[in-house]
Amino acid sequence: DVQFNNFDAFDDAADGNAQGEDKVHVRVQQRNGRKCITTVAGLADDLDVKRICKAFKKNFSCNGAVQKDEDAGEVIQLSGDQRTNVKSFLVDQEICLNDSIVLHGF
């Protein structure tokens, strides 16, 4: 008999709020053509999400908005693929630790 390891890739995503540290998820969603948007979800509740979005827009020279989401709370949307910029900004400004940021997408 062949025994496969029972590794579930989405196992940690399901119980994100169970462990003490919450992950910050940075995703890229494809729009029409070569346009895409970057979403930043899972930032701590005590942070001023509006001010972080304003800093993103100023530093990355892109448009952005703060959307309310039932599951993820407040989600920042940025135009363009800003995944690496967002990660380096959050680490440089000491908003999040490097380990707690998860980059998703192609």
N, C-alpha and C positions, 0 to 999 in steps of 0.2 A: 504494500500500500504506500502511496505517495502522500506525505504529510506536508501541507502548505502552512506557512505561518499565518496566523489570524491577525494580521495587521490592518487596522481600520484607519485610513488616512484622515477621515473626518471625525475621529473619535474625540480629539481635543477641542474641536470647534463646537461640539454640541454642549459641553458643560464648561463654557467659557467663564461663567460667573461663579463656578463652584470653587475654584482655587482662589487664593488671596490676590494674586496679581492679574489684572485684566490686560488683555492684549489690545494693541491698537492696530486695526486692519486697514491697510492702504491698498485699494483695488483700482483696476483700470477697466472701464466699460467702453466697448466699441459703440460709436454712434454711426452716422451714415458716412460712407466713403472712408477717408483716412482720419476722420475726426474721432476723438475719444475724450472721455472725462475721467478724472481721478477722484475717488471718494475716500475720505478719511473717517473711519468710524471707530468707536470704542474709546474716545478720549475721556479722561476722568470728569466726573460731574462738577467738581469744584473749579475746573478751568473755565476761563472766559473764552468760549468757542468763537464768539464773534470777533474778538480781538486777534485770535490766532488766524482766523480766516483773512482778516484785513492784512496781517503781516505776510501771509502766504501770497496774497494778491500783489502786494507791493514788491516783495523780494523776487517772485518768479515772473513778474510782468504778465499775469494771466487773470482772467475773470474768475470769480468764485461766488458761492452762495452757501448759506447754512440751511439745511433742510431738517425738519423734525421727522423722526422715524419712530414707530411704536417699539420695534425690537431694539434698535441700536441707540436710541436717544437722539442726540443732535449729530448730524452727519455733515461734514464739509465737502462740497463739490467744487472741483477746480477744472477749468478747461485745459485740455492737453494732457500729455503723459508726464505727470510731475512726481512719479513714485520716488525716484532717488532724491530729488530735491526735498520732498516732504520728510523723508527719513533723516537726511543729513541736518535739516533745519530743526526737527524735533530733538535730535541728539545734541546739537550744538547749543541750543537754547535751554537745554536740560529740562525740557518738558516731559520727556519719556526716556527710559533706558533703552539702549540698543537692542537688548534681548526681547523687550516687550513689544517691538514693532514687527509686524508680519507683512511682507510684500506679497500681493497676489497678482495674477495675470500672466500674460505671455512674457 
